[in-house]
Amino acid sequence: MGRTAVVAAGGTGGHLFPAQALAEALIARGWRIVLASDERVAGFAESFPAEQRIGLSARTFKRGDLVGMALAGLAIGRGVMQAQKAFREIDPAVVVGFGGYPSAPALVAAILSGRPTVIHEQNAVMGRANRRLAPYVRTVACAFPTLQKAAPSVAARAIVVGNPVRPAIQALYEVPYEPPTEDGPIRLLITGGSQGARLLSELVPEAIRALPDELRMRLKVQQQTRPESMEIARKIYRDALVEAEVAPFFRDMASRLRDAHLVIGRSGAGSVCEFAVAGKPAILVPLAVALDDDQGQNARLLAEAGGAEVAREHQLTVESLSGALAKLLSNPTRLARMAAASRSVAKPDAAERLADVVEKTAQTSKALPRA
């Protein structure tokens, strides 16, 4: 029977995808995986490769909401007791947290019982749950070279491993980028339609409609968008005579990313790292309401390397985006340079790097670091 690792993660894909990549890497090394999250996530994460799922009481709160804070404290307290009971039965060798309030009870229970603990922060700005617990965990790993909002003592000992990506995305690291030929099709992939529906679902098609005829007629567009915005986007593309596939979700994202000449999307941590691993030039639109501007800071990784242009929401218009697209799509040489720059900052082996950190932590003493 292999050693057991508890993987604790919040309910969003940004937390669950890297957690799953780590789980698969550890399973290949002989580990048993237990997923710990709140009751809702533990119930719907059927595809997560865990032998056991633990649903723990947890709750978030808004800043300044005293009642919400009290209720969250009670919920997390119950979750900690549930986790402690489960840990006595499964005796995990290490507990790994990926952020989000549902990860807190498992990490707190592990800290209180002196079990080896690891936190992985996916964003360039440390999230609230990780920020509060990081001073007390044994090891802190992170995806980006910068770790803003972390305590200085935490940032100083953080290990940069990258952001674990799905195996299908990881395989794209070995696929060379091929820019569009002079008269050939130009494949444009637009992701991130779940946040900021109008901005990406309607403004991007309008910007494409405003492109010069010789570019627009060559485009083959694939766009993710929210269901309520699909028909608007489809109509704009039809009117512009642009070949476009519009859907709320693409299951075969790896193949679409492989074929894309340019990507437009939000700059969530997972997206930025996937674009880098795939070696794709990008136009990144950070979500303006994101807490602590984490998406804006994530985008810096590709922008400073030369692999992406960043379009802030307050500056983005149909005219500005159409102009940026025209310059990029008519310059295959620049697209190729951006692709190489993007790939230069990728860490395709992030899951293996993080698995190394987890195994090393599991072998260390249970002494807690100083806060």
GIBELKA-V54499 format. One record per residue. N is the residue number from 1. RES is the residue in three letters. BURIAL is I if it has 9 or more other C-alpha atoms within 8 Angstrom, else O. D_LAST is the distance of its C-alpha to the last C-alpha in Angstrom with 1 decimal. Layout:
n res burial d_last
N RES BURIAL D_LAST
N RES BURIAL D_LAST
This chain:
n res burial d_last
1 MET O 34.9
2 GLY O 31.9
3 ARG I 28.3
4 THR I 26.8
5 ALA I 24.1
6 VAL I 23.1
7 VAL I 22.9
8 ALA I 21.5
9 ALA I 22.7
10 GLY I 23.9
11 GLY I 27.6
12 THR O 28.4
13 GLY O 29.8
14 GLY I 27.0
15 HIS I 24.7
16 LEU I 27.3
17 PHE I 29.1
18 PRO I 26.3
19 ALA I 25.3
20 GLN I 29.0
21 ALA I 29.3
22 LEU I 26.5
23 ALA I 28.2
24 GLU I 31.5
25 ALA I 30.1
26 LEU I 28.6
27 ILE I 31.8
28 ALA O 33.8
29 ARG O 31.9
30 GLY O 32.8
31 TRP I 29.8
32 ARG I 30.3
33 ILE I 28.5
34 VAL I 27.7
35 LEU I 26.9
36 ALA I 24.8
37 SER I 25.1
38 ASP I 26.8
39 GLU I 30.3
40 ARG O 32.0
41 VAL I 30.4
42 ALA I 30.8
43 GLY O 34.4
44 PHE O 35.3
45 ALA O 33.5
46 GLU O 36.4
47 SER O 36.3
48 PHE O 32.8
49 PRO O 33.3
50 ALA I 31.7
51 GLU O 33.5
52 GLN O 32.0
53 ARG I 30.5
54 ILE I 28.4
55 GLY I 28.7
56 LEU I 25.9
57 SER I 26.0
58 ALA I 24.0
59 ARG I 24.7
60 THR O 23.6
61 PHE O 24.3
62 LYS O 25.3
63 ARG O 23.6
64 GLY O 25.2
65 ASP O 26.8
66 LEU O 25.9
67 VAL O 28.1
68 GLY I 26.7
69 MET I 23.1
70 ALA O 24.3
71 LEU I 26.2
72 ALA I 23.3
73 GLY I 21.1
74 LEU O 24.0
75 ALA I 24.7
76 ILE I 21.2
77 GLY I 21.3
78 ARG I 24.5
79 GLY I 23.2
80 VAL I 20.4
81 MET I 23.2
82 GLN I 25.5
83 ALA I 23.0
84 GLN I 22.4
85 LYS O 26.2
86 ALA I 26.7
87 PHE I 24.1
88 ARG O 26.0
89 GLU O 29.1
90 ILE O 28.1
91 ASP O 25.4
92 PRO I 23.6
93 ALA I 22.4
94 VAL I 19.7
95 VAL I 18.6
96 VAL I 18.4
97 GLY I 17.6
98 PHE I 19.5
99 GLY I 18.5
100 GLY I 20.7
101 TYR I 20.4
102 PRO I 22.3
103 SER I 19.6
104 ALA I 17.1
105 PRO I 18.9
106 ALA I 19.0
107 LEU I 15.4
108 VAL I 14.4
109 ALA I 17.1
110 ALA I 16.0
111 ILE I 12.4
112 LEU O 14.2
113 SER O 16.7
114 GLY I 14.6
115 ARG I 16.4
116 PRO I 15.5
117 THR I 14.3
118 VAL I 14.8
119 ILE I 14.5
120 HIS I 17.4
121 GLU I 17.6
122 GLN I 21.3
123 ASN I 21.5
124 ALA I 20.9
125 VAL I 19.1
126 MET I 16.1
127 GLY I 17.3
128 ARG O 16.1
129 ALA I 15.4
130 ASN I 13.4
131 ARG I 11.6
132 ARG O 10.4
133 LEU I 9.5
134 ALA I 8.4
135 PRO I 4.6
136 TYR I 6.0
137 VAL I 9.1
138 ARG I 10.6
139 THR I 12.3
140 VAL I 12.6
141 ALA I 16.3
142 CYS I 18.1
143 ALA I 21.7
144 PHE I 22.1
145 PRO O 21.6
146 THR O 19.8
147 LEU I 16.8
148 GLN O 17.1
149 LYS O 15.0
150 ALA I 11.8
151 ALA O 9.0
152 PRO O 10.3
153 SER O 7.6
154 VAL I 8.3
155 ALA I 11.9
156 ALA O 12.3
157 ARG O 11.8
158 ALA I 13.6
159 ILE O 17.0
160 VAL I 19.9
161 VAL I 22.3
162 GLY I 24.2
163 ASN I 25.1
164 PRO I 27.1
165 VAL I 30.6
166 ARG I 33.4
167 PRO O 35.8
168 ALA O 38.7
169 ILE I 36.7
170 GLN I 35.4
171 ALA O 39.1
172 LEU I 39.9
173 TYR I 38.2
174 GLU O 41.3
175 VAL O 43.7
176 PRO O 45.0
177 TYR I 45.2
178 GLU O 48.8
179 PRO I 49.5
180 PRO I 52.3
181 THR O 55.8
182 GLU O 58.1
183 ASP O 59.9
184 GLY O 57.8
185 PRO I 55.6
186 ILE I 52.2
187 ARG I 49.6
188 LEU I 47.1
189 LEU I 44.2
190 ILE I 42.5
191 THR I 39.4
192 GLY I 37.1
193 GLY I 39.7
194 SER O 37.6
195 GLN O 35.8
196 GLY O 38.1
197 ALA I 41.3
198 ARG O 43.8
199 LEU O 42.1
200 LEU I 42.1
201 SER I 44.9
202 GLU I 47.5
203 LEU I 46.6
204 VAL I 46.3
205 PRO I 49.7
206 GLU I 51.2
207 ALA I 49.9
208 ILE I 51.4
209 ARG I 54.7
210 ALA I 54.8
211 LEU I 54.7
212 PRO O 57.9
213 ASP O 60.3
214 GLU O 60.2
215 LEU I 56.4
216 ARG I 56.3
217 MET O 59.0
218 ARG I 57.1
219 LEU I 53.9
220 LYS I 52.8
221 VAL I 50.0
222 GLN I 47.6
223 GLN I 45.5
224 GLN I 43.1
225 THR I 43.4
226 ARG I 43.1
227 PRO O 46.2
228 GLU O 47.4
229 SER I 47.5
230 MET I 49.2
231 GLU O 52.8
232 ILE O 52.2
233 ALA I 50.7
234 ARG I 53.5
235 LYS O 56.2
236 ILE I 54.9
237 TYR I 55.0
238 ARG I 58.4
239 ASP O 59.8
240 ALA O 58.4
241 LEU O 59.9
242 VAL I 56.6
243 GLU I 56.0
244 ALA I 52.9
245 GLU O 51.1
246 VAL I 49.0
247 ALA I 47.0
248 PRO I 43.9
249 PHE O 42.3
250 PHE O 43.2
251 ARG O 42.5
252 ASP O 43.6
253 MET O 41.1
254 ALA I 40.8
255 SER O 44.6
256 ARG I 44.7
257 LEU I 41.9
258 ARG I 43.7
259 ASP O 46.9
260 ALA I 45.5
261 HIS I 46.4
262 LEU I 44.0
263 VAL I 41.3
264 ILE I 40.4
265 GLY I 37.4
266 ARG I 34.2
267 SER I 31.1
268 GLY I 28.8
269 ALA I 26.5
270 GLY I 28.8
271 SER I 31.9
272 VAL I 30.8
273 CYS I 29.8
274 GLU I 33.0
275 PHE I 35.2
276 ALA I 33.7
277 VAL I 34.4
278 ALA I 37.9
279 GLY I 38.5
280 LYS I 39.8
281 PRO I 40.4
282 ALA I 39.0
283 ILE I 39.2
284 LEU I 35.9
285 VAL I 35.8
286 PRO I 32.3
287 LEU I 32.1
288 ALA O 32.2
289 VAL O 30.6
290 ALA I 27.6
291 LEU O 24.3
292 ASP O 22.7
293 ASP I 25.6
294 ASP I 23.9
295 GLN I 27.4
296 GLY I 28.4
297 GLN I 25.5
298 ASN I 26.3
299 ALA I 29.9
300 ARG O 29.1
301 LEU I 28.6
302 LEU I 32.3
303 ALA I 33.6
304 GLU O 32.4
305 ALA I 33.8
306 GLY I 37.1
307 GLY I 37.1
308 ALA I 37.0
309 GLU I 38.2
310 VAL I 36.1
311 ALA I 38.0
312 ARG I 36.2
313 GLU I 37.7
314 HIS O 38.9
315 GLN O 40.8
316 LEU I 42.2
317 THR O 45.9
318 VAL I 48.6
319 GLU O 50.0
320 SER O 46.8
321 LEU I 45.9
322 SER I 49.5
323 GLY I 49.7
324 ALA O 46.5
325 LEU I 47.8
326 ALA I 51.2
327 LYS O 49.8
328 LEU I 47.6
329 LEU I 50.1
330 SER O 53.0
331 ASN O 51.1
332 PRO I 50.5
333 THR O 49.6
334 ARG O 46.7
335 LEU I 45.6
336 ALA I 45.6
337 ARG I 43.6
338 MET I 41.0
339 ALA I 40.9
340 ALA I 40.3
341 ALA I 37.5
342 SER I 35.8
343 ARG I 36.1
344 SER O 34.7
345 VAL I 31.1
346 ALA I 31.3
347 LYS I 29.3
348 PRO I 31.8
349 ASP I 30.2
350 ALA I 26.8
351 ALA I 27.1
352 GLU I 27.9
353 ARG I 25.0
354 LEU I 22.6
355 ALA I 24.4
356 ASP O 24.0
357 VAL I 20.2
358 VAL I 20.3
359 GLU O 22.7
360 LYS O 20.8
361 THR I 17.6
362 ALA I 19.9
363 GLN O 21.2
364 THR O 18.1
365 SER O 16.9
366 LYS O 15.0
367 ALA O 12.3
368 LEU O 8.8
369 PRO O 6.4
370 ARG O 3.8
371 ALA O 0.0
